[in-house]
Amino acid sequence: MLRLVVGVLGLQFLDLVVIIFLLSVSRSHILFLKLFLLLQERFDLSLVVLDDVVSFSEEGLLDLVELLGIISPHIDELLLHRLDKFINIIVLLFQGFDVFFILAL
C-alpha cells in the first residue's frame, strides 16, 4: 500500500515539474489551471493516506487489546506453574538436608 502511495506521489511530483516547465514556455492560464488541479489531487490523496493511517492504527490497537485478552490467562497459568516448581525445589532442598543430617550423625 505504501509503495503505491509513494509511486503515485512520485508520479504527481514529475507531473508538477513538467507543468512548471510548460508554465514558463506556453500559455499561462491553462497551465495555472492544470497546476491547481494537480495540487488539489495531491491534497486529496494526502487526506486519503491520512485516513488510511488512522484506520490502520485503530485496527492495530484493537488487535493489541484482543491479543492481551488471549495472552493474559496463559501468562497467569505460567506464573502459577513457575511458583509450583519453585515450591517443589524448596521441598527437595529440605529433603536433602534431612539426608545430610542423617549422614552427618
C-alpha positions in Angstrom: 0.0 0.0 0.0 2.8 2.4 1.0 4.7 1.6 -2.3 1.5 2.5 -4.2 1.2 5.8 -2.4 4.9 6.6 -2.9 4.6 5.7 -6.5 1.6 7.9 -7.1 3.1 10.8 -5.2 6.3 10.4 -7.2 4.4 10.5 -10.5 2.5 13.5 -9.4 5.8 15.2 -8.5 7.0 14.6 -12.0 3.8 15.9 -13.4 4.3 19.0 -11.2 7.8 19.5 -12.6 6.5 19.1 -16.2 3.7 21.6 -15.6 6.1 24.2 -14.1 8.4 23.8 -17.1 5.5 24.2 -19.5 4.3 27.1 -17.5 7.4 29.0 -18.5 7.1 28.1 -22.1 3.5 28.2 -23.1 0.1 29.7 -22.2 0.0 30.5 -18.6 -3.8 30.5 -17.8 -4.2 26.8 -18.9 -1.1 25.7 -17.1 -2.2 27.5 -13.9 -5.4 25.6 -14.0 -3.5 22.3 -14.5 -1.2 23.2 -11.7 -4.2 23.9 -9.4 -5.9 20.6 -10.3 -2.7 18.7 -9.7 -2.2 20.3 -6.3 -5.9 19.6 -5.5 -5.4 16.0 -6.4 -2.3 15.8 -4.3 -4.1 17.3 -1.3 -7.0 14.8 -1.7 -4.5 11.9 -1.9 -2.9 13.2 1.3 -6.3 13.1 3.1 -6.9 9.6 1.9 -3.5 8.5 3.1 -4.1 10.1 6.5 -7.5 8.4 6.8 -5.8 5.0 6.0 -3.1 5.6 8.6 -5.7 6.5 11.3 -7.8 3.4 10.5 -4.8 1.1 10.5 -3.6 2.4 13.8 -7.1 2.0 15.3 -7.2 -1.5 13.9 -3.8 -2.3 15.4 -4.8 -1.0 18.8 -7.9 -3.2 18.8 -5.8 -6.2 17.7 -3.4 -5.5 20.6 -6.3 -5.4 23.1 -7.6 -8.7 21.7 -4.1 -10.2 21.9 -3.7 -9.1 25.6 -7.1 -10.7 26.3 -5.9 -14.0 24.9 -2.4 -14.0 26.3 -3.1 -12.9 29.9 -4.7 -16.2 31.1 -1.8 -18.1 29.6 0.7 -15.8 31.4 -1.2 -16.3 34.7 -1.1 -20.1 34.2 2.7 -20.0 33.5 3.3 -17.9 36.6 1.4 -20.3 38.8 3.3 -23.2 37.2 6.6 -21.4 38.0 5.6 -20.8 41.6 4.6 -24.5 41.9 8.0 -25.6 40.5 9.8 -23.2 42.9 7.9 -24.7 45.9 8.9 -28.2 44.7 12.6 -27.2 44.6 12.4 -25.8 48.1 10.8 -29.1 49.3 13.5 -31.1 47.6 16.2 -28.9 49.3 14.7 -29.6 52.7 14.6 -33.3 52.0 18.3 -33.1 51.0 19.0 -31.5 54.4 17.4 -34.5 56.2 19.6 -36.9 54.3 22.7 -34.7 55.1 21.8 -34.6 58.8 21.3 -38.3 59.0 24.7 -39.0 57.3 26.4 -36.4 59.5 25.2 -38.2 62.7 
